[in-house]
Amino acid sequence: MTVSLHLAETAPRLDDRPLPRRIGLVALATDHTSEPDYHRMLAARGLGLYVSRIPYVNPVTPETLRAMAPDLTAGAALILPDETLDAVIYGCTSASVVIGDAAVTAAVQRAKPGVPVITPPSAAVAGLRALGARRISVLTPYTVETSRPMATYFEAAGFAIDRFTCLGLEDDREMARIAPDEIVRLSRTALAPGSDALFISCTAVRAAGVIGQIEAATGAAAVSSNYAVAWQVLRLCGDAGAAAAGRLMTLPGGP
């Protein structure tokens, strides 16, 4: 049977964008957590999340993290080529620290000129400041060697660190397997008496979904990498709502 094909008499009407806001994510090849976290917190509020992955090889060390820097521009360029984005997230906390926020921004903007670039540590700093935190405790899944630059980063941002707990893991795929209820348990001992807030580092760690439970268990404000990024993206896009439980999501964006 011969099928008769014909061209429609009029072209379809096109929207300017499929979604009003579009957010790029440069994720690690090994990442299990960032996309589900951001889809839950951002896509649910009408923001489009568009992802590119770049090479990464374990173990997590300052050297392997720094080795991602040359791939950032190419990774960003693959996200909706020749189209503008409202923001680009670089999905690695510890790499942002060792590469440097400014260097990450410059690399992404070579592919996407002028786009706001959000790194997890810079979002965490903004979130902690919005919470009014001055003294903090930090929980990381990393080794002491990989955590040391992060301690320096937060001290340089003006925070006093009361306690810094490292879990000693070297594989980000294992970091993603830490059970959420275990994160809550670990948070209780990671928070030092007198700290204003707890920061839980690593985009692989599934802390964003249990921030409310952590705050209930510790009595202090809690911020994680993906949680802080989602909050900053929402505020950048003019969304004042709460995409997850927790104190930070009730606050407007800070400097």
Secondary structure, 3 states (H helix, E strand, C coil): CCCCCCCCCCCCCCCCCCCCEEEEEEEECCCCCHHHHHHHHCHHHCEEEEEEEECCCCCCCHHHHHCCHHHHHHHHHCCCCCCCCCEEEECCHHHHHHHCHHHHHHHHHHHCCCCCEECHHHHHHHHHHHCCCCEEEEEECCCHHHHHHHHHHHHHCCCEEEEEEECCCCCHHHHCCCCHHHHHHHHHHHCCCCCCEEEECCCCCCCHHHHHHHHHHHCCEEEEHHHHHHHHHHHHCCCCCCCCCCCHHHCCCCC
